[in-house]
Amino acid sequence: MRELKPDLAHALSPGGPALAGPDGVAEVLPLWRGAPSQRVRDLAWCSLAPPLLSRLPIPDSVAPAFQLARWPAAPRDAWVRWLAAAAPATLPETLAELGADAGARAGNRSLRLGRHAERLLHFALSHAFGLELLAANVPVRQRHDHGIRTLGELDFVWRDPAQGEVVHWEMATKFYLHVDATAGAGMTEAPVADLRAFVGPNLVDRLGDKLDHIVRRQLPLGRTAEALAALGGGIDRGEVYLLGWLFYRNGRTPPGLDALGIAPDHLRGWWSTIEDWSTRASTRPGSRWCRLPRADWLSGLRLGITPADGEPVLEDVGALHAALAERFADAHPDHSWRRESPVMLCELAPLGAGGQDGWIEISRGFVVPDGWEARARERVARP
């Protein structure tokens, strides 16, 4: 269940905390996992965490001009140094902090997790030395006989001075569970068929569909006459900026991921039934567990000895099992979302002897209610 690898060579925090690996060797944590401030961790995650894909798994004939987003090396290195030294109070608020403000809760679009991630990347691009952010969230509109129609929106347009190119990024922040539509219950070793086998916890979308939408609709929008008019100039490169986590049945990664373009170092977790989770968790007495609110889904979780207001609370396995069982059995007619929605859990290990320096995430995953897997298989198989 130790899905988060502390040896990722992505944006190491200078002098950051270390976590003992399975072999007992202390390994420095990347900034998006180890920084004490969630503001730093979330911002580092949105700008520096490993991408989901290593290549776009689409024919060149479909999107010959598009590719995966990559930060230029020099601006990225400068941004890592700046962020590692930044005072947390000068950085954008976390989603939980924004949600605590009644006014923000009423009208701030960034309270959606995806919009919040865009907000953080906007901040990073605005403060990164060596690149120039030209525009963000640009509406593209078309005039016609009956008025003006909005065709869409361009997420980010920036200039790479070193290459002399203008780059268009379309960003997506996603969390998908892998489900084998053909295997029986408990069969987790079948090869991955395609990216549609990855579904959101609410079963609304699939990774394959989302990627297809970005490549066939969102990125081509930047090449239209209407987009050129809105920007006042052309775009040289269109790129997919895709971040997120992928979750596998009981943490077992199926074969065939590389053929789909999924990056070997992508962020991953597990999903399990409540009984499978409880059985495994009971064999890990040194861990602690908590329910992970959506506001904390981006970066790795880190808790102090005494959680601050609004932070997740550590729970023992028995109490957490009882709470989840009660939630999934909620018979109220208006609470179907409670019965049918998976719940994200986080496993934490102690920092320092016995947790004297707090607790840090070592794995995360979804506990799913009865019937979820069957509904997910139907969603995966749907054209």
Contacts in CASP RR format, 6 or more apart in sequence:
PFRMAT RR
TARGET T0000
AUTHOR 0000-0000-0000
METHOD contacts of the structure
MODEL  1
MRELKPDLAHALSPGGPALAGPDGVAEVLPLWRGAPSQRVRDLAWCSLAP
PLLSRLPIPDSVAPAFQLARWPAAPRDAWVRWLAAAAPATLPETLAELGA
DAGARAGNRSLRLGRHAERLLHFALSHAFGLELLAANVPVRQRHDHGIRT
LGELDFVWRDPAQGEVVHWEMATKFYLHVDATAGAGMTEAPVADLRAFVG
PNLVDRLGDKLDHIVRRQLPLGRTAEALAALGGGIDRGEVYLLGWLFYRN
GRTPPGLDALGIAPDHLRGWWSTIEDWSTRASTRPGSRWCRLPRADWLSG
LRLGITPADGEPVLEDVGALHAALAERFADAHPDHSWRRESPVMLCELAP
LGAGGQDGWIEISRGFVVPDGWEARARERVARP
1 251 0 8 1.000
1 270 0 8 1.000
1 280 0 8 1.000
1 284 0 8 1.000
1 347 0 8 1.000
1 363 0 8 1.000
2 22 0 8 1.000
2 362 0 8 1.000
2 363 0 8 1.000
3 251 0 8 1.000
3 268 0 8 1.000
3 269 0 8 1.000
3 270 0 8 1.000
3 363 0 8 1.000
3 364 0 8 1.000
4 33 0 8 1.000
4 267 0 8 1.000
4 269 0 8 1.000
4 300 0 8 1.000
4 361 0 8 1.000
4 362 0 8 1.000
4 363 0 8 1.000
4 364 0 8 1.000
5 265 0 8 1.000
6 18 0 8 1.000
6 19 0 8 1.000
6 21 0 8 1.000
6 27 0 8 1.000
6 28 0 8 1.000
6 29 0 8 1.000
6 33 0 8 1.000
7 27 0 8 1.000
8 30 0 8 1.000
8 50 0 8 1.000
8 265 0 8 1.000
9 30 0 8 1.000
10 30 0 8 1.000
10 32 0 8 1.000
10 48 0 8 1.000
10 49 0 8 1.000
10 50 0 8 1.000
10 265 0 8 1.000
11 30 0 8 1.000
11 31 0 8 1.000
11 32 0 8 1.000
11 44 0 8 1.000
11 48 0 8 1.000
11 49 0 8 1.000
11 80 0 8 1.000
12 28 0 8 1.000
12 29 0 8 1.000
12 30 0 8 1.000
12 31 0 8 1.000
13 28 0 8 1.000
13 29 0 8 1.000
13 30 0 8 1.000
13 31 0 8 1.000
13 34 0 8 1.000
13 35 0 8 1.000
13 84 0 8 1.000
14 81 0 8 1.000
14 84 0 8 1.000
15 28 0 8 1.000
16 28 0 8 1.000
16 29 0 8 1.000
16 34 0 8 1.000
16 35 0 8 1.000
17 28 0 8 1.000
17 29 0 8 1.000
17 34 0 8 1.000
17 351 0 8 1.000
17 357 0 8 1.000
17 360 0 8 1.000
18 26 0 8 1.000
18 27 0 8 1.000
18 28 0 8 1.000
18 29 0 8 1.000
19 26 0 8 1.000
19 27 0 8 1.000
19 29 0 8 1.000
19 349 0 8 1.000
19 351 0 8 1.000
19 360 0 8 1.000
19 362 0 8 1.000
20 26 0 8 1.000
20 27 0 8 1.000
21 27 0 8 1.000
29 360 0 8 1.000
30 44 0 8 1.000
30 48 0 8 1.000
30 49 0 8 1.000
31 40 0 8 1.000
31 41 0 8 1.000
31 44 0 8 1.000
31 48 0 8 1.000
31 80 0 8 1.000
31 83 0 8 1.000
31 84 0 8 1.000
32 41 0 8 1.000
32 42 0 8 1.000
32 44 0 8 1.000
32 45 0 8 1.000
32 48 0 8 1.000
32 49 0 8 1.000
32 299 0 8 1.000
32 300 0 8 1.000
33 41 0 8 1.000
33 299 0 8 1.000
33 300 0 8 1.000
33 302 0 8 1.000
33 360 0 8 1.000
33 361 0 8 1.000
34 41 0 8 1.000
34 300 0 8 1.000
34 302 0 8 1.000
34 360 0 8 1.000
35 41 0 8 1.000
35 44 0 8 1.000
35 84 0 8 1.000
35 302 0 8 1.000
36 302 0 8 1.000
37 88 0 8 1.000
37 91 0 8 1.000
38 94 0 8 1.000
38 96 0 8 1.000
38 296 0 8 1.000
38 299 0 8 1.000
38 302 0 8 1.000
39 88 0 8 1.000
39 91 0 8 1.000
39 92 0 8 1.000
39 93 0 8 1.000
39 94 0 8 1.000
40 83 0 8 1.000
40 86 0 8 1.000
40 88 0 8 1.000
40 91 0 8 1.000
41 298 0 8 1.000
41 299 0 8 1.000
41 300 0 8 1.000
41 302 0 8 1.000
42 94 0 8 1.000
42 95 0 8 1.000
42 120 0 8 1.000
42 298 0 8 1.000
42 299 0 8 1.000
43 83 0 8 1.000
43 91 0 8 1.000
43 92 0 8 1.000
43 120 0 8 1.000
43 123 0 8 1.000
43 124 0 8 1.000
44 83 0 8 1.000
44 299 0 8 1.000
45 243 0 8 1.000
45 298 0 8 1.000
45 299 0 8 1.000
45 300 0 8 1.000
46 117 0 8 1.000
46 120 0 8 1.000
46 121 0 8 1.000
46 124 0 8 1.000
46 173 0 8 1.000
46 243 0 8 1.000
46 298 0 8 1.000
47 71 0 8 1.000
47 79 0 8 1.000
47 83 0 8 1.000
47 120 0 8 1.000
47 121 0 8 1.000
47 124 0 8 1.000
48 76 0 8 1.000
48 79 0 8 1.000
48 80 0 8 1.000
48 83 0 8 1.000
49 243 0 8 1.000
49 244 0 8 1.000
49 267 0 8 1.000
49 299 0 8 1.000
50 263 0 8 1.000
50 265 0 8 1.000
50 266 0 8 1.000
50 267 0 8 1.000
51 68 0 8 1.000
51 69 0 8 1.000
51 242 0 8 1.000
51 243 0 8 1.000
51 263 0 8 1.000
51 266 0 8 1.000
52 174 0 8 1.000
52 207 0 8 1.000
52 242 0 8 1.000
52 243 0 8 1.000
52 244 0 8 1.000
52 246 0 8 1.000
52 262 0 8 1.000
52 263 0 8 1.000
52 266 0 8 1.000
52 267 0 8 1.000
53 68 0 8 1.000
53 240 0 8 1.000
53 242 0 8 1.000
53 261 0 8 1.000
53 262 0 8 1.000
53 263 0 8 1.000
53 266 0 8 1.000
54 68 0 8 1.000
54 258 0 8 1.000
54 261 0 8 1.000
54 262 0 8 1.000
54 263 0 8 1.000
54 264 0 8 1.000
55 68 0 8 1.000
55 261 0 8 1.000
56 63 0 8 1.000
56 66 0 8 1.000
56 67 0 8 1.000
56 68 0 8 1.000
56 211 0 8 1.000
56 215 0 8 1.000
56 240 0 8 1.000
56 261 0 8 1.000
57 195 0 8 1.000
57 211 0 8 1.000
57 259 0 8 1.000
57 260 0 8 1.000
57 261 0 8 1.000
58 211 0 8 1.000
58 212 0 8 1.000
58 215 0 8 1.000
62 215 0 8 1.000
62 216 0 8 1.000
63 215 0 8 1.000
63 216 0 8 1.000
63 219 0 8 1.000
65 223 0 8 1.000
65 237 0 8 1.000
65 238 0 8 1.000
66 215 0 8 1.000
66 219 0 8 1.000
66 238 0 8 1.000
66 239 0 8 1.000
66 240 0 8 1.000
67 237 0 8 1.000
67 238 0 8 1.000
67 239 0 8 1.000
67 240 0 8 1.000
68 239 0 8 1.000
68 240 0 8 1.000
68 242 0 8 1.000
69 169 0 8 1.000
69 239 0 8 1.000
69 240 0 8 1.000
69 241 0 8 1.000
69 242 0 8 1.000
70 239 0 8 1.000
71 79 0 8 1.000
71 128 0 8 1.000
72 130 0 8 1.000
72 131 0 8 1.000
72 160 0 8 1.000
72 162 0 8 1.000
72 163 0 8 1.000
74 130 0 8 1.000
74 162 0 8 1.000
75 128 0 8 1.000
75 129 0 8 1.000
75 130 0 8 1.000
75 131 0 8 1.000
76 128 0 8 1.000
78 128 0 8 1.000
78 129 0 8 1.000
78 130 0 8 1.000
79 124 0 8 1.000
79 127 0 8 1.000
79 128 0 8 1.000
79 129 0 8 1.000
82 127 0 8 1.000
82 128 0 8 1.000
82 129 0 8 1.000
83 124 0 8 1.000
91 123 0 8 1.000
92 119 0 8 1.000
92 120 0 8 1.000
92 123 0 8 1.000
94 295 0 8 1.000
95 110 0 8 1.000
95 111 0 8 1.000
95 113 0 8 1.000
95 116 0 8 1.000
95 294 0 8 1.000
95 295 0 8 1.000
96 293 0 8 1.000
96 295 0 8 1.000
96 296 0 8 1.000
96 310 0 8 1.000
98 104 0 8 1.000
98 105 0 8 1.000
98 108 0 8 1.000
98 110 0 8 1.000
98 111 0 8 1.000
98 116 0 8 1.000
99 105 0 8 1.000
99 111 0 8 1.000
99 295 0 8 1.000
100 310 0 8 1.000
104 111 0 8 1.000
105 111 0 8 1.000
109 115 0 8 1.000
110 116 0 8 1.000
110 118 0 8 1.000
110 119 0 8 1.000
113 173 0 8 1.000
113 294 0 8 1.000
113 295 0 8 1.000
113 297 0 8 1.000
113 298 0 8 1.000
114 172 0 8 1.000
114 173 0 8 1.000
116 298 0 8 1.000
117 171 0 8 1.000
117 173 0 8 1.000
117 243 0 8 1.000
117 298 0 8 1.000
118 136 0 8 1.000
118 137 0 8 1.000
118 155 0 8 1.000
118 171 0 8 1.000
118 173 0 8 1.000
121 156 0 8 1.000
121 171 0 8 1.000
121 241 0 8 1.000
122 133 0 8 1.000
122 136 0 8 1.000
122 156 0 8 1.000
125 131 0 8 1.000
125 133 0 8 1.000
125 136 0 8 1.000
125 156 0 8 1.000
125 158 0 8 1.000
126 133 0 8 1.000
130 161 0 8 1.000
130 162 0 8 1.000
131 158 0 8 1.000
131 159 0 8 1.000
131 160 0 8 1.000
131 161 0 8 1.000
132 158 0 8 1.000
132 159 0 8 1.000
132 161 0 8 1.000
133 156 0 8 1.000
133 157 0 8 1.000
133 158 0 8 1.000
134 157 0 8 1.000
134 158 0 8 1.000
134 159 0 8 1.000
134 166 0 8 1.000
134 231 0 8 1.000
135 154 0 8 1.000
135 156 0 8 1.000
135 157 0 8 1.000
135 231 0 8 1.000
136 155 0 8 1.000
136 156 0 8 1.000
136 157 0 8 1.000
137 153 0 8 1.000
137 154 0 8 1.000
137 155 0 8 1.000
138 153 0 8 1.000
138 154 0 8 1.000
138 157 0 8 1.000
138 227 0 8 1.000
138 230 0 8 1.000
138 231 0 8 1.000
139 150 0 8 1.000
139 152 0 8 1.000
139 153 0 8 1.000
139 230 0 8 1.000
140 150 0 8 1.000
140 151 0 8 1.000
140 152 0 8 1.000
140 153 0 8 1.000
140 154 0 8 1.000
140 221 0 8 1.000
140 222 0 8 1.000
140 224 0 8 1.000
140 226 0 8 1.000
140 227 0 8 1.000
140 230 0 8 1.000
141 148 0 8 1.000
141 149 0 8 1.000
141 150 0 8 1.000
141 151 0 8 1.000
141 226 0 8 1.000
141 230 0 8 1.000
142 148 0 8 1.000
142 149 0 8 1.000
142 150 0 8 1.000
142 151 0 8 1.000
142 226 0 8 1.000
151 221 0 8 1.000
151 224 0 8 1.000
151 226 0 8 1.000
152 218 0 8 1.000
152 221 0 8 1.000
154 168 0 8 1.000
154 170 0 8 1.000
154 221 0 8 1.000
154 222 0 8 1.000
154 227 0 8 1.000
154 230 0 8 1.000
154 231 0 8 1.000
155 168 0 8 1.000
155 169 0 8 1.000
155 170 0 8 1.000
155 171 0 8 1.000
155 218 0 8 1.000
155 241 0 8 1.000
156 168 0 8 1.000
156 169 0 8 1.000
156 171 0 8 1.000
156 241 0 8 1.000
157 166 0 8 1.000
157 167 0 8 1.000
157 168 0 8 1.000
157 169 0 8 1.000
157 231 0 8 1.000
157 235 0 8 1.000
158 166 0 8 1.000
158 167 0 8 1.000
158 169 0 8 1.000
159 165 0 8 1.000
159 166 0 8 1.000
159 167 0 8 1.000
160 166 0 8 1.000
160 167 0 8 1.000
164 236 0 8 1.000
165 236 0 8 1.000
165 237 0 8 1.000
166 233 0 8 1.000
166 234 0 8 1.000
166 235 0 8 1.000
166 236 0 8 1.000
166 237 0 8 1.000
167 235 0 8 1.000
167 236 0 8 1.000
167 237 0 8 1.000
167 238 0 8 1.000
167 239 0 8 1.000
168 219 0 8 1.000
168 222 0 8 1.000
168 235 0 8 1.000
168 237 0 8 1.000
168 238 0 8 1.000
168 239 0 8 1.000
169 238 0 8 1.000
169 239 0 8 1.000
169 240 0 8 1.000
169 241 0 8 1.000
170 214 0 8 1.000
170 218 0 8 1.000
170 219 0 8 1.000
170 238 0 8 1.000
170 239 0 8 1.000
170 240 0 8 1.000
170 241 0 8 1.000
171 241 0 8 1.000
171 242 0 8 1.000
171 243 0 8 1.000
172 210 0 8 1.000
172 214 0 8 1.000
172 240 0 8 1.000
172 241 0 8 1.000
172 242 0 8 1.000
172 243 0 8 1.000
173 243 0 8 1.000
173 244 0 8 1.000
173 298 0 8 1.000
174 200 0 8 1.000
174 205 0 8 1.000
174 207 0 8 1.000
174 210 0 8 1.000
174 242 0 8 1.000
174 243 0 8 1.000
174 244 0 8 1.000
175 200 0 8 1.000
175 201 0 8 1.000
175 244 0 8 1.000
175 245 0 8 1.000
175 247 0 8 1.000
175 297 0 8 1.000
176 198 0 8 1.000
176 199 0 8 1.000
176 200 0 8 1.000
176 206 0 8 1.000
176 207 0 8 1.000
176 245 0 8 1.000
176 246 0 8 1.000
176 247 0 8 1.000
177 198 0 8 1.000
177 199 0 8 1.000
177 200 0 8 1.000
177 201 0 8 1.000
177 246 0 8 1.000
177 247 0 8 1.000
177 248 0 8 1.000
177 271 0 8 1.000
177 342 0 8 1.000
177 366 0 8 1.000
177 368 0 8 1.000
177 376 0 8 1.000
178 192 0 8 1.000
178 197 0 8 1.000
178 198 0 8 1.000
178 246 0 8 1.000
178 247 0 8 1.000
178 248 0 8 1.000
178 249 0 8 1.000
178 254 0 8 1.000
179 197 0 8 1.000
179 198 0 8 1.000
179 199 0 8 1.000
179 249 0 8 1.000
179 373 0 8 1.000
179 376 0 8 1.000
179 377 0 8 1.000
179 379 0 8 1.000
179 380 0 8 1.000
180 187 0 8 1.000
180 188 0 8 1.000
180 190 0 8 1.000
180 193 0 8 1.000
180 197 0 8 1.000
180 249 0 8 1.000
180 254 0 8 1.000
180 377 0 8 1.000
180 380 0 8 1.000
181 193 0 8 1.000
181 197 0 8 1.000
181 377 0 8 1.000
181 378 0 8 1.000
181 380 0 8 1.000
181 381 0 8 1.000
182 190 0 8 1.000
182 193 0 8 1.000
183 190 0 8 1.000
185 373 0 8 1.000
186 249 0 8 1.000
188 248 0 8 1.000
188 249 0 8 1.000
188 250 0 8 1.000
188 252 0 8 1.000
188 254 0 8 1.000
189 252 0 8 1.000
189 254 0 8 1.000
189 255 0 8 1.000
190 254 0 8 1.000
191 254 0 8 1.000
191 255 0 8 1.000
191 256 0 8 1.000
192 254 0 8 1.000
192 255 0 8 1.000
192 256 0 8 1.000
192 257 0 8 1.000
192 259 0 8 1.000
192 260 0 8 1.000
194 208 0 8 1.000
194 260 0 8 1.000
195 206 0 8 1.000
195 207 0 8 1.000
195 208 0 8 1.000
195 211 0 8 1.000
195 260 0 8 1.000
196 206 0 8 1.000
196 207 0 8 1.000
196 208 0 8 1.000
196 209 0 8 1.000
196 380 0 8 1.000
197 206 0 8 1.000
197 380 0 8 1.000
198 206 0 8 1.000
198 207 0 8 1.000
198 208 0 8 1.000
198 246 0 8 1.000
199 205 0 8 1.000
199 206 0 8 1.000
199 207 0 8 1.000
199 376 0 8 1.000
199 379 0 8 1.000
199 380 0 8 1.000
200 206 0 8 1.000
201 341 0 8 1.000
201 342 0 8 1.000
201 344 0 8 1.000
201 366 0 8 1.000
201 368 0 8 1.000
202 341 0 8 1.000
203 375 0 8 1.000
203 376 0 8 1.000
203 379 0 8 1.000
206 379 0 8 1.000
206 380 0 8 1.000
207 246 0 8 1.000
211 240 0 8 1.000
211 242 0 8 1.000
214 240 0 8 1.000
214 242 0 8 1.000
215 240 0 8 1.000
219 238 0 8 1.000
219 239 0 8 1.000
219 240 0 8 1.000
221 227 0 8 1.000
222 228 0 8 1.000
222 235 0 8 1.000
222 238 0 8 1.000
223 235 0 8 1.000
227 235 0 8 1.000
228 234 0 8 1.000
228 235 0 8 1.000
244 266 0 8 1.000
244 267 0 8 1.000
245 267 0 8 1.000
245 268 0 8 1.000
245 269 0 8 1.000
245 297 0 8 1.000
245 364 0 8 1.000
246 262 0 8 1.000
246 266 0 8 1.000
246 267 0 8 1.000
246 268 0 8 1.000
246 269 0 8 1.000
247 268 0 8 1.000
247 269 0 8 1.000
247 270 0 8 1.000
247 271 0 8 1.000
247 365 0 8 1.000
247 366 0 8 1.000
248 254 0 8 1.000
248 268 0 8 1.000
248 269 0 8 1.000
248 270 0 8 1.000
248 271 0 8 1.000
249 270 0 8 1.000
249 271 0 8 1.000
249 272 0 8 1.000
250 270 0 8 1.000
250 271 0 8 1.000
250 272 0 8 1.000
250 276 0 8 1.000
250 280 0 8 1.000
251 268 0 8 1.000
251 269 0 8 1.000
251 270 0 8 1.000
251 271 0 8 1.000
251 272 0 8 1.000
253 268 0 8 1.000
257 264 0 8 1.000
258 264 0 8 1.000
269 363 0 8 1.000
269 364 0 8 1.000
269 365 0 8 1.000
270 363 0 8 1.000
270 364 0 8 1.000
270 365 0 8 1.000
270 366 0 8 1.000
271 342 0 8 1.000
271 365 0 8 1.000
271 366 0 8 1.000
271 367 0 8 1.000
271 368 0 8 1.000
272 280 0 8 1.000
272 365 0 8 1.000
272 366 0 8 1.000
272 367 0 8 1.000
272 368 0 8 1.000
273 367 0 8 1.000
273 368 0 8 1.000
273 370 0 8 1.000
273 373 0 8 1.000
274 321 0 8 1.000
274 324 0 8 1.000
274 325 0 8 1.000
274 328 0 8 1.000
274 367 0 8 1.000
274 368 0 8 1.000
274 369 0 8 1.000
277 345 0 8 1.000
277 367 0 8 1.000
278 317 0 8 1.000
278 318 0 8 1.000
278 321 0 8 1.000
281 287 0 8 1.000
281 289 0 8 1.000
281 317 0 8 1.000
281 347 0 8 1.000
282 317 0 8 1.000
284 347 0 8 1.000
286 349 0 8 1.000
286 350 0 8 1.000
287 347 0 8 1.000
287 348 0 8 1.000
287 349 0 8 1.000
287 362 0 8 1.000
288 314 0 8 1.000
288 315 0 8 1.000
288 347 0 8 1.000
288 348 0 8 1.000
288 349 0 8 1.000
288 350 0 8 1.000
288 359 0 8 1.000
289 314 0 8 1.000
289 315 0 8 1.000
289 316 0 8 1.000
289 317 0 8 1.000
289 320 0 8 1.000
289 345 0 8 1.000
289 346 0 8 1.000
289 347 0 8 1.000
289 348 0 8 1.000
290 301 0 8 1.000
290 303 0 8 1.000
290 312 0 8 1.000
290 313 0 8 1.000
290 314 0 8 1.000
290 315 0 8 1.000
290 345 0 8 1.000
290 346 0 8 1.000
290 348 0 8 1.000
291 312 0 8 1.000
291 315 0 8 1.000
291 320 0 8 1.000
291 343 0 8 1.000
291 344 0 8 1.000
291 345 0 8 1.000
291 346 0 8 1.000
292 301 0 8 1.000
292 312 0 8 1.000
292 344 0 8 1.000
292 345 0 8 1.000
292 346 0 8 1.000
292 364 0 8 1.000
293 312 0 8 1.000
294 344 0 8 1.000
296 312 0 8 1.000
296 346 0 8 1.000
297 344 0 8 1.000
300 360 0 8 1.000
300 361 0 8 1.000
300 364 0 8 1.000
301 312 0 8 1.000
301 346 0 8 1.000
301 348 0 8 1.000
301 360 0 8 1.000
301 361 0 8 1.000
301 364 0 8 1.000
302 351 0 8 1.000
302 358 0 8 1.000
302 359 0 8 1.000
302 360 0 8 1.000
302 361 0 8 1.000
303 311 0 8 1.000
303 312 0 8 1.000
303 314 0 8 1.000
303 348 0 8 1.000
303 358 0 8 1.000
303 359 0 8 1.000
303 360 0 8 1.000
304 357 0 8 1.000
304 358 0 8 1.000
304 359 0 8 1.000
305 355 0 8 1.000
305 356 0 8 1.000
305 357 0 8 1.000
305 358 0 8 1.000
307 313 0 8 1.000
307 314 0 8 1.000
312 346 0 8 1.000
314 348 0 8 1.000
314 359 0 8 1.000
315 323 0 8 1.000
320 345 0 8 1.000
324 343 0 8 1.000
324 367 0 8 1.000
327 338 0 8 1.000
327 339 0 8 1.000
327 343 0 8 1.000
328 338 0 8 1.000
328 339 0 8 1.000
328 369 0 8 1.000
328 370 0 8 1.000
329 339 0 8 1.000
330 338 0 8 1.000
330 339 0 8 1.000
332 338 0 8 1.000
339 369 0 8 1.000
340 369 0 8 1.000
340 372 0 8 1.000
340 375 0 8 1.000
341 369 0 8 1.000
342 366 0 8 1.000
342 367 0 8 1.000
342 368 0 8 1.000
342 369 0 8 1.000
342 372 0 8 1.000
343 366 0 8 1.000
343 367 0 8 1.000
344 364 0 8 1.000
344 365 0 8 1.000
344 366 0 8 1.000
345 364 0 8 1.000
345 365 0 8 1.000
345 366 0 8 1.000
345 367 0 8 1.000
346 361 0 8 1.000
346 363 0 8 1.000
346 364 0 8 1.000
346 365 0 8 1.000
347 361 0 8 1.000
347 362 0 8 1.000
347 363 0 8 1.000
347 364 0 8 1.000
348 359 0 8 1.000
348 360 0 8 1.000
348 361 0 8 1.000
348 362 0 8 1.000
349 359 0 8 1.000
349 360 0 8 1.000
349 362 0 8 1.000
350 356 0 8 1.000
350 357 0 8 1.000
350 358 0 8 1.000
350 359 0 8 1.000
351 357 0 8 1.000
351 358 0 8 1.000
351 359 0 8 1.000
351 360 0 8 1.000
352 358 0 8 1.000
END
